[in-house]
Amino acid sequence: MQKKLQALLLVITLLITVCGGNAESTYKAGSYDVTVEGFGGDMIVTTNFTTDKLESIVVGENNETPGIGDTAIEQLPGKIVETQSLAVDSITGATVTSDAIKKAVEEAIANAGGDIEAWKTAAVETGPKEAVEETADVIVIGGGGAGLSAAVSAAENGATVILIEKTAALGGNTVRAGGPFNAADPARQANYPAASEAAMATVYALAKEEAKSPEHQAVMDQLKADLEAYEKGEKNYLFDSIALHTLQTYAGGDYMGYFDLIKKLTGEALETTEWMAGNGVVWKDDISTVPGGLWPRTHVPQGSAGGDYIKAGQAKAESLGVKIILDCKGEELIVENGRVVGVKAEKTDGTPVTLNANKAVVIATGGFGANKEMRKQYDPSLNEELGTTNTPAATGDGIFMGQAVGANLVGMEYIQCLPLGDPETGALNGWMGAIGVEYYYQVNKEGHRFMAEDGRRDTMTQALLKQTDSMSYVITDTNSEGADGVNLWGDNVEDLVAKGRIFRADTIEELAEQIGLDPAVLKATHDQFNAYVAEGKDADFGRSLFGDPIDTAPFYASPRMPTVHHTMGGLEIDLKAHVLDADGNIIPGLYAAGEVTGGIHGSNRLGGNALLDINVFGREAGKNAAAE
């Protein structure tokens, strides 16, 4: 689980002469404490004034998300102090935290006798500085999980590397993820109970499908051999194999994924976890099933969230000498004689940046889940008002850059929604049960289950869209998480309850009353679900993955709605992560990895395969870019 942020006392003293702003204002000197609601709960902001200026801002103990909200805490107070203005830009991706800090400072200004309107309109000196030009062997565009993996891989293979990130902090979508990473893992799965008969029936079915290609048939034959070997043993542990992971990924994407890319993805999963461990990721010993993952093979890092990958990746990259430039947006690829040789970028303040690549450029800018216009262009049926789990920076930048140099796009119409978004923000955090599908069931506003919760994400989302107000409640208990006061995402459970984001009760009937359901109906649903747990079979919807009964008070209900989660389409790549043109030819000097690419996941991505994707292909892209 994410660590609760320790008290962060950020005291920034104005050391330079301030132009404009409120330099001539008069204040009641003193220290002003203001409590405001951030993204993760209440936080105290202390603003200190002398008689003629705002001198410092102190942000106290808080629960803001590591890698997101804490970036605003680290950077925004300094900007306000330096400019003596509230007209400074919020930190991209951390708007809620930024707004909370500004609100606290505004109240402090009023209490100190300052002119709030003058502070809101005070001029902030911005504008481009002298143009920057730098050179490295490999230039990586994007500082999320894929970009960091590519940068580390390139650097450990002897290349000099510059990585640029358009926001104020590394992380991308990875830092917003729950950390699930799929890999068939005999050592861990040997300690996991055998799958139910119903679950194993789905495995045998995959080995008997009509082959789509000779390669497909070969992997089905391998699965048959794996099953025969399993049948000869005691069968008292969880069956899994690379072949099963491959076939579930292929079938789960409606056979639209490129089979060679899928084989690489699943075949290198376990070795990639070992590579990541060598780079500082600490894995838990247990496994689970992420929603939409279809099988218990999900690994999670010690902190249980994507921020662990970013922290480890950043530390490793910096130790290898990777230069990281934040607030720097890639705008255009530089092409000379048919080869990509660099990137034209721009800093947030407008400063032009030219980055020359001796060897190659890697695009790792993520997908376009936060770009409503692109979503509408490629899937007109998608509700424009749906929220998204994505960072606001996921706007398709790398796709546009690739297109401009002739890159082929594949699978752009495949946009995945998830039935587990926050009703207000669309975000993934703020609920109980997220550590694995084994630990919850989902009901509609009438108190009835309406789907197999271990199914495909697209199927589950479509089922939820048909329910009243597209609203559901995830029901779980203390078997799942929260014993240490936080959930998988690092949210304070007591804060979530106090604010009505989740509900808690000692009985299912009391829980039903809190969320406006008929207690008798929810109790009947609950009892029937636990009966299915005991039987290992779901007669209503065919669910086959179960954990312990949900029978230990207190019980939790978390409101959840559909949210845009992942864009499966993007730049076409080959097995070495080269970007391809419309004729299938390699674009010299250009690689790509992560959600900016297409063709791997087909029409639907399995839960837990994205963080696998960004690391397998990020590593591949970096290695091959360094070898140019």
Secondary structure by P-SEA (a helix, b strand, c coil): ccccccccccccccccccccccccccccbbbbbbbbbccccbbbbbbbbcccccccccccccccccccaaaaaacaaaaaaaaccccccccccaaaaaaaaaaaaaaaaaaacccaaaaaacccccccccbbbbbccbbbccccaaaaaaaaaaaaacccbbbbbcccccccccccccbbbbbbccccccccccccaaaaaaaaaaaccccccaaaaaaaaaaaaaaaaaaacccccccccaaaaaaaaaaaacccccaaaaaaaaaaaaaaaaaaaaabbbbbcbbbbccccccccccccccccaaaaaaaaaaaaaaabbbbbccccccbbbbccccccccccccccbbbbbbbbccbbbbccccccccaaaaaaacccccccccccccccccaaaaaaaaaabbbbccccbbbbbccccccccccccccccccccccccccccccccccccccaaaaaaaaaaccccbbbbbbccccccccccccccccaaaaaaaccccccccaaaaaaaacccaaaaaaaaaaaaaaaaacccccccccccccccccccbbbbbbbbbbcccccccccccccccccccccccccbbbbccccccccccccccaaaaaaaaaaaaaaaaaaaac
